[in-house]
Amino acid sequence: MEDKYYSRLIKMMVFILDFYLISLAFSLTRKFGISDGITETQQTSFFLIFSLIWVISGFLTEVYRINKFSTMKSVMSSLFGSMLVHFCLLMLLLFTTSSYQVAGKFLSTVYLLSGVFFITSRAT
């Protein structure tokens, strides 16, 4: 039996939604006042790097390969795998370059909010 995948338009909408959810997580983190030690310009460029690495990890773990018959368990495990790859790639970038001095509280808040938003968007 051949798998039935959603159209490219729906996949693109999920991709855009993920980008928006990451943006929302960064905005809420800034609104909560947790963006200590990082200027607004650095936060904007870090948001772009964070999003680009999310796209890379998403394609590596095939998180955007949406099947009509996917179970919630497989979607969540794929999402968790993508977040783990994203975290490893981001840490590699942060430890090998000195471009960003990101506080752990800021990064953990962005990850927590992004994770909640991703899970909520996939569950509905």
C-alpha positions in Angstrom: 0.0 0.0 0.0 1.4 3.3 -1.0 1.6 6.1 1.6 -0.6 9.1 1.0 1.2 12.3 1.7 -0.2 15.7 2.1 0.2 18.2 -0.7 3.2 20.5 -0.9 1.0 23.4 0.0 0.1 21.9 3.4 3.8 21.0 4.0 4.8 24.6 3.2 2.1 25.9 5.6 3.5 23.7 8.4 7.0 25.0 7.6 5.8 28.6 7.8 3.9 27.9 10.9 7.0 26.5 12.6 8.9 29.7 11.6 6.1 31.8 13.1 6.0 29.7 16.3 9.8 30.2 16.8 9.2 33.9 16.2 6.4 33.9 18.8 8.7 32.1 21.3 11.4 34.7 20.9 8.9 37.6 21.2 7.4 36.1 24.4 10.8 35.6 25.8 11.7 39.2 25.2 8.3 40.3 26.6 9.0 38.3 29.8 12.3 40.2 30.1 14.4 37.0 30.0 16.7 38.3 27.1 19.5 39.3 29.5 22.9 39.9 28.0 21.8 39.8 24.4 21.0 43.0 22.4 18.0 43.3 20.2 20.2 43.1 17.1 21.9 40.0 18.3 18.6 38.5 19.3 17.3 39.1 15.7 20.3 37.5 14.1 20.2 34.6 16.7 16.5 34.1 15.8 17.5 33.7 12.2 20.3 31.3 13.0 18.0 29.4 15.4 15.3 29.1 12.6 17.8 28.1 10.0 19.1 25.3 12.2 15.5 24.2 12.8 14.9 23.9 9.1 18.1 21.9 8.7 17.3 19.6 11.6 13.7 19.3 10.3 14.9 18.1 6.9 17.5 15.8 8.5 14.9 14.1 10.7 12.1 14.3 8.1 9.8 16.2 10.4 8.1 17.8 7.4 7.3 14.4 5.8 3.7 14.4 6.8 1.7 11.2 6.1 -2.1 11.1 6.3 -1.8 7.9 8.4 0.9 9.1 10.8 0.1 8.3 14.4 0.5 10.9 17.1 3.3 8.8 18.6 5.4 8.8 15.4 4.8 12.6 14.9 5.9 13.4 18.4 9.0 11.1 18.3 10.0 12.7 15.0 9.5 16.1 16.5 11.5 15.2 19.6 14.3 13.8 17.4 14.3 17.0 15.4 14.5 19.1 18.5 17.4 17.0 19.8 19.3 17.4 16.5 18.6 21.1 16.6 19.9 21.4 20.1 23.1 19.6 19.2 23.7 21.7 16.1 23.0 24.9 18.0 25.3 24.0 20.9 28.0 23.1 18.3 27.6 26.6 16.8 27.6 28.4 20.2 30.7 26.5 21.5 32.7 26.9 18.3 32.1 30.6 17.7 32.0 33.5 20.1 29.4 35.4 18.1 26.7 35.0 20.7 26.7 35.1 24.5 23.3 33.5 25.2 22.2 33.0 28.7 21.0 29.5 29.6 17.7 30.9 31.0 17.0 32.7 27.7 17.8 29.6 25.6 15.8 27.2 27.9 12.8 29.5 27.8 12.9 29.7 24.0 13.2 25.9 23.8 10.4 25.4 26.2 8.0 27.8 24.5 9.0 26.5 21.0 8.5 22.9 22.1 5.1 23.6 23.6 4.0 25.5 20.5 5.3 22.7 18.2 3.5 20.0 20.1 0.3 22.0 20.4 0.3 22.7 16.6 1.0 19.1 15.7 -1.6 17.8 18.2 -4.4 19.8 16.7 
